[in-house]
Amino acid sequence: MSNLEDVKKLREMTGAGMLECKNTLLKAGGDFAKALEVLRQKGLEVAEKKKERVTKQGLIEAYSHNGGKVVAVVEVLCETDFVALNADFKLFVHELALQVAAMAPKTVEELLAQTYIRDANMTIDQMLKSLVGKIRENIQIGRIARFELGEDQ
């Protein structure tokens, strides 16, 4: 039987149900890394299936950086207001605002292709797909903007 602590840790990391985590860990022969990869892959498959669903809820986050000399604004959309209140969703939106302020992408596509500033092994697109897999709802980055004091308009 699988280790309960590993099952709990898998659940926290992936958002998958306890039974799914337990069964995946058993199928992986107790190999935590292998089970984690299987659950992440399942999350990516869920994200792919949900990407066409309508997103009319969400959050807008503004972040001021460099002593108020840089401001970044991001709009992140989801399917329901329930998800917009989710702590993981809120954290993701905040992290995107930090990313836009620090890395100055010009478009959403450019932002998605960027390496996440807090984890060089992950792109923003991978973060987004991981969150969709965890929350099980379509999430899209709507618009981004960045303003810097004294920049040409």
N, C-alpha and C positions, 0 to 999 in steps of 0.2 A: 504494500500500500504506500502511496505517496506521502511525503512529509507535509504536514499541515501548514507549517510555516512557509514552505515553498509555494503551496497553493494560494495562501493569502498574499504572498509577495507577487505572484503572477497576476492575481486579480487586481491588486493595486496598480500594477504597471500597465495592464492592458484594458481593464474595465470589463473583461469577460466574466461570465458567471462562475461561481465556485465549482459547480459540477463540471463545466466545460474546462476549467483550469485543471481540475483533478484528473479528468479523463485524458487530457492532452499530455499531462505530466506522466501518467501511466503509459500511454502509447509511446512516449519518448524514452521509456525505460528509466525514468527518474532524472534524465539529463535536463537540467533547468534551462540552459541556454537554447537547447533544441526546442523545448516546449515554448519558450518565449518567442522564438522565431516563427514557429507554426502559428501561434496566436496572433502575432503581428501580421503575418501574411493573410490570415483570415480577416483581420481588420481592414487591410488594404482592399481585399475583395469586396467587403461591405461598402467601403468608400466608393469604389468603382460603380457599384449597383445604385448607389444613392445620388450620384452626382447630377442627375437630370431633375431631381425633385425641386420644387419651388421653394425659394428662400425669401421670406418677406419680413422676418423678425431679425433681431441681432443687436449689436452695440456699435457705438462710435466712441473711439478713445482718442483723446488728445494728450500728447506728452511733450513737455517743455524740457529742453536739454541745453547744456552749456550756459547755464546762468540766464536762461530766458532768451538766448540768441538763436536758438533753433526750436522749431515746433513741428511735430509730426502729428498727422491725423490719419486714422485708419477706420474704415467701415468694414465690419465682418458680419455676414448674414447667416442666418440659420432658419430652420423650418418653424420653430415654435418659440414663444417667449419663455417657456419653461427652460429650454436649453440656454437661452440668453442669460439666464440667472445662475447657470451652473458655474461653479468655482473654476473648473478646468477651462471652460470656454472663456470666462473673464480673464484668466491668467494668459491664455493664448492671445487674446486681443491686446492685452497690455504688452506682452512680449513683442508682438508685431509692431506696435507703436515705437518701442525702443529700437527695434531693428531698422525701421524707416528713418528714425532720427539719426542713428549712428552710421548707417550704410548708404543712405540717400538713393534708393532705387527710384527710377523715373516712372515705371509702370508696374502693375500688379504682376505681369509675367516676369519682369526682372526681379521683383521681390521673391517670387516663388522659386526662382533658380538660385538665389543666394544661399550660401552656407549660413546656417544659424550662428549668430555671434557667440552664443553660450555653449555650442556643441559642434565642433568642426566635423563631426561624422554625420551630420544631418542637415538636409536642406529645409527651407521653409515649406516647400511642397510636401516633403516627407512628414514634417510635423503636422501639417494640415490633414493629410490622409490618416495619420495615426490617431488624431483627435476624432475624425469622423468614424473610424473603426471603433474607438472607445465609446463615444457618445451614441453612435448608431443613428445619426441624423446628418443630412446634407449641410455642409458648412462651406461658404464661399467668401473669398475676400472681395468686397465690393469695390471700394475706391481707396486710394491713398493720396496723401499730399504732404509736402515738406516745405517749410519756409525757413529761410535763414536771413537774419538781419543783414542788410546791406547787399544782398545778392541782386543781380540783374533780373528784371522781370520779363 
